[in-house]
Amino acid sequence: MSAPFEITDDLIAADNRRHEAALAEDYEHLGKVLRRRGLDIDALTAQAAGFRVAVPSWGVGTGGTRFARFPGAGEPRHIFDKLDDCATIFRLVRSTPAVSLHIPWDRTDDLQALNEYARARGLHFDAMNSNTFQDQADQRLSYKFGSLTHPDAAVRRQAIEHNLECIRIGTALGSSALSVWIGDGGNYPGQFPARRALERYVESVREIHAALPAGWRLFLEHKLYEPAFYSTVINDWGTSYYAATQIGPEARCLVDLGHHAPSVNIELIVARLIQAGRLGGFHFNDSMYGDDDLDAGSVKPFQLFLVFHELVEAELDGAPGFDPAYMLDQSHNVTDPIESLMTSAVEVTRAYTQALLVDRRALAEAQDRSDAIAALAILKQAFTTDVSPLLAMARARYGGAIDPVAAYRASGYRRHKSAERPASTGIAAGIV
């Protein structure tokens, strides 16, 4: 049996040679532009190269909607195939060495082998994700009407035990965080007791929090709606924040960019959670209508930049307890998942780098004068600066691809995987 196909350093180097001359010219020009603003392009390139965002194991499979799922060619069949795809993303963009697992989708009997497989590909494991929003084949009790907030204590116990299992698996794999999202809620008025349901959530998650190993954090993820369409137990950042304060010191609020009402000021939510010391991290994606789970930066890039403006400002200010975890969380229904995740990793790094360009002294002065136009212009100057040459140079200097999508397509990776991996329709992936 031949070895699985992989994109090699030689292949990346060969593709980079096609772009090196143009990149050098563009990088030099951008350097001159930034120098006029008192900025050092090489220092910024090093900062961009140090940015990290995790990829979700489920993201390398084709997602779905409430109506249909259209499988893609060469989809991963199990967690080891997923890691191969994640390693390919990391090899090309160099900013995604961490993989976030979802249990039971990624369950395996040999955790040591899984750990060794990941390490051999330069990967490690980010936050664990529990799944109590789906019934599994071997599950005794159903989550149809809730999990951690279910009226039946036995169902709640089952959901708690599953989260404890995720902690045990994560401990064996070197993870240090557990992310909890539940779909609990109601589709009809009166379906569940609103206050009592939240009390049950806090009681259940307190027990999970008590089982956290030293150094672990617990991320609470809110969502406005879906699958509960009338009312959701953990429906917004305020409820998440309240729950975190009741659960324990390691409980933090996780912000998914698609889990809010349309037109909500997400960057303001970010600022408030930083101020309260309870910001846990992000699931980056984009949306037009709701929880669309589109590629990050594909619809609202200015919003993404404004979120990172708050994050970078907190980092520079040394905000107490500021250590957010970053992850992409997307559902790829019509695109090659690897291309989408690479593009999103680049766009998130772009927003971070653009936020580094903000003239914060000038912005503070404009704010003190209540000069709205000047303040906006300062932000727009950073946002409209094309840092593509800087990002490409950061990748190239650390062995990545100057043009990741072009290198990926030239390699024929998807064609090779289509031949190696028999077609499957059972991959567990979707909008979460």
N, C-alpha and C positions, 0 to 999 in steps of 0.2 A: 504494500500500500504506500503510495507516495505521500510525502509530508504535506500538510495543508499549506495553501498558498498564503504568503504574507508580503506586505510591502517592505522592501529592504531599504537600508540607508543608501545603498548605491542607486536605487531607483529614484529616491527623493533627490539625491545630489544631481543626478542626470537631468531631472525635470527642472531643478533650480537653476541650472546653467543657462536655460533658455530665458530666464528672467533677471539674471544678476545685473546686467548692464543697465537695464531700465530702472531697476530698484536702486542701484547706486546713485543714479542721476536724480531720482525722485526723493531719495533720502537726504541728499545734499541740499536740495531746494527746501525741503521741509525744515531742515536744520537751520537754514538762514532765516526762515520765517519765525521760528521759535526763538532764535537768538535775539531778534529785535524785541521780543517780549521778555527777555531776561531768562529764558528757559534753555536748559542743556538737553539736547535731543538724546545723547547717549545715556544720560542719567534716567530720562523718561523711558527709554528702550529697556533698560535694566528693570525698571519698575513694572513695565508691561510684561516682561518675560517672567517675572515672579508671581504674576496673578494666577490664581488657581480656581477652577470651578469643576465640581464633580459631574459625572454623567450618570444617568439612571440606567440600570441594567435593562429595564423594560423598554427604554427608549430606542434600543437598537432593533426592536421588532416593529412590525407595522401595527399602528393603533387601530382604533375603530370609532364608530359613532353609535348612537342609539339605534341606527337603522341598518348598518352593514359594516363589514370589514372586508377589505380586498387584500389578500396576502401578497407579499412581495417576493421576488425571486431571491433565493439564497438566504432566507431568513434563518436566524439562529434557532437551533432545536432545543438547547439546554443552556445552563449557565456557563459552561466552558466555551461554547460557541459565542455567547454574548461577550465573554471576556476577550475573545479574539477580536471582535468588532470594536470593543472599547479600546483595546490596545492599538488598533489601527487609527482610531481617532486621535489618541494621545501621540502616536508617532508622527502624525502629520501636523497637528496644531500645537503640541507641547504644553498645553495649559490644563490638561484633563487627566492627571494621574490617578484620581480617585474615582471609585465606582460605588454607587449606592445600590444596595440589594433590597429586594422585596420578597418577604416570606409570606406564603409558601411558594410563590412562583419560582424562587431560586434555591429552594431547599435541595440539599445533597447529603448523602450519607457519609461522605468523606471530606470533612472540613479541612483537614491538613492538606489533602491533595488540592483542594480549591485554593487555599492560601498559597501553596507553592506555585500553582499555575499562574496566579495573579502576579506574584513577586517576580517570576521569571519573565514576565512581560512588562515590568516596570510599574505595575499597578498596586494600589492598596485600597482598602475599603473605607468608605465614608459612612454616613449615618445608615442605620438599619431602618427599614420601613415595614410596619406590621399591616396585615390585611384582615380587617374584621368587617369589611363592606361587601364581601362575597362569600357564598357558601362553597366549601370544598367537598370533593367526593367522599373523603373519609371523616367528615365533620358530623358530630352527633346532633347538635342543636343548630337551628337556623338563625341567621342574622337578618331575616326578612324585615323584622320590626325593631331592629336595633341591636347593638352589641354591648358596649360599655355602659349604656344607659337603659338597657332593656328592662321591662318590668319584672322579668323572671331572673332571680338571683343566679340561677344555674347558667343562664346564657351569659350573664355578666362575668361569672367565674370562668367560663370557657374563654371569653375574650381577654380577660386578664392573664390567664395562663398562656395564651398565644403570645402576648406581648412579653411575658417573662421568657418564653422560648426564644424570641427574637434577641433579647438581651444576652442569653447564653450563647447563641450562635455568633452574635456580634463580638462578644468577649473572645471567643476562640479565633476570630478573624482579625482582631486588632482594631475593631471599630470603637468609637467612644461616644456614640449618640444614638438615640432611638427617636424616630419621627412617627407621631401618631396622628392619623387622620381617620375620622369615623364619618360614615354617611348617615348617622342617626338623626331622626327628625320625623316629620309627618307630612303627608300629602293633603290632609284635610283638617279643618279647624276642630279642635277638641280631641284629635287623635292621641296626643300624649300630653302629660302634665308638664308645662313649660318649666316651672321652678324645680319640681321634683326631678325631672330629667337631668337638669344641670347639676343638682346635688348628687345624683348617682354617678355622673361623669367624674366629678371631683373625687368622690369616694373611691371609685375604681382606679383612677389614675394616681391617686395618692399611694395606693398599694404598689403600683408599677414603679413610681418614683422611689419608694423605699427600697426597692430591689436594685437600684442603679449601682454599679460598681464605682469605686472612687475615680473621679476624673470624667465621669460620663455626664452628658446633658440630655434632657428630655424636651423634644420640640413638639409643641401643640399647634396643629395646623387648622385654621378656620376656613370655612367656605360658605358663601352666601346661600347657595342652593345646590341641589342635585347630589344624590338621587332624591332627597326630600325636597319637594317643590313648594310646599306651603310654609314650612318652618324647619329650621335646622338647629340642632342643639348648640354647636359651636359655630355660630353664623358670622361673626365679625371679630375684628381685632380687640374690641372692648371686652367681649365675652371671653376671648382667649386670654387677654391680659388678666382679667378677674380670676379665671381658673388657675392661671400660673401662680398668682399670688396666694391662692388657697392650697395649692398642691405641694409646693416646696421650693427651696432655693435653686435647684437645678432645672426647674421648669422654665422654658422660654417659648416665645411666640414665633412661629414660622410664617413668613409671608409668601404666599403664592400669588404672582401678579395677576392671575386670571380668576381669583376667588373673591372678587369684590363686585359691588354694583357698578354699572356703567357710570363713567365720569367721576368716580371716587378719587380723591387726591391721595394716591398711594404714597407719594414721597412725604406727605405730611404724617401719615401713619408711621412711616419709617422713623421720622424724626421723633415722634412721641414715644415709640417703643425704645429707641436709643436713650432718650431722656429718662425713661422709667427703668432702664437697665434690664429690660426683658426681651430685647431683640435676639432671637436665636439664629435666624438665617433666612434664606430665600430659595424659592423654586422659581427659576426664571423661565418665562415663556412670553407669549404675546396674545392679544385678543382683539376682536372687533365688537363682539356682542356679549360674550360671557366667558365661560371657561373653555375657550376655543383651543387652548394648548398649541398655539401656532409657534413657529420659530421665533426665538427671542430677537427683538429689534425689527421684526418684519413689518409691523403695523404702526407702532408708537415708539420710535427710537428716541424722541425727545423725552418722553416719560421715563424711559430706561436711564437716560443721561441724568435726569433730575433725581432719580433714586440714588444713583451713584454719587451725585453731588453731595447728598446728605451723608452717604456712607464715607466718602473720602474726608469730608469735613470732620466727622466724628473721629476718624482714624488720626487725622492731623491734630485734633484737639486733645487726643488721649482720653476719650470718653471712658469712664469707669466700666469695666466688664465688657467692653466692646470687642467681640470676637465672633462675628457672624460666619455661618457656614453657607457656602454658595453651591447650588446645584441646578442643573437644567432639568426641567420636567415638562416634556412635550409629547404630543401624540401625532405621529407622522402617518397621515392617511393617504397622501398622494405623492409624497417625495421619498427618495432614498433616505432612510433614517440616518445613515452615517453622514451623508452630505448635509442634512439638516442640523445634526448635532455639531458638526465641524463649523458650519456657518454661524450657529448660535454661540458657540464658544468664542469665535472671533468677534461677534457683535457685542457680547458682554465685556470682553476685554477692551473693545473700542470705547464703550461707554465709561469704563473705569479710567482709561487713559485720558479721554476728553475731560473727565472731571478733575484730573490732575492739572489741567491747563488753566483752570479758573483763577483769575487774579483776585485772590481772596481779600487782600488789603483794599483794593479798589472797590470790591463789592461791599465790604463793611462800611466804607466811607459813603457809598451811594445809599446804603440802607440807613445810615445815621441821618442822611439828608432827606430821607423818604423820597428819593429820586427813582421812581419806578422804571422809567425808560432807561436810565443809565444802568440800573441793576440788571434788567433783562438783557441789555446789549452785552454786558460783561459775560453773562451765561451763554448767550448765543454765539459770541466770539469763540468760546471754547467748543461749543457743540458743533459749529459749522467748520471747524478745522479738520481737514481730511488727514487723519493719522494713519491711513492705510500703509504708507511706506514704513512708518515706525513699527507697526504691528508685524509686517512681513519681515523686517529685519530682525525683530525679536525672535520670530520663529526660526529664521535661517541660522542665526547665531547659535541656537541650541539644537540644531539638527532637524528642525521641522521643515515644512514645505513653504516656499514663498507663496504659492497659490495652491492651498490644500485640495480644493475641489478638482482643479485641473490635474494635479498629480494623482489623485485618487481615480479619476476617470481614465487617465492614461494607463494606469496599472492594470485595468481590467479586473479589479478586485471583485466586484459584484458578479461578473461572469464566471470567475473561478469558483466563487462560493455557491453559485447556482448549480455547478456541476458536483461540488463536494457535499452539498446538503440537500437531501431529498425534500421535496415540497411537503409542507406541513400546514395544516389549518388550525392547529390547536394551541399555538403560542399564546401565552397569557400576557396581554399588553392592552392598554387602553387609557382612557382619560381618568387620571386620579389626582 
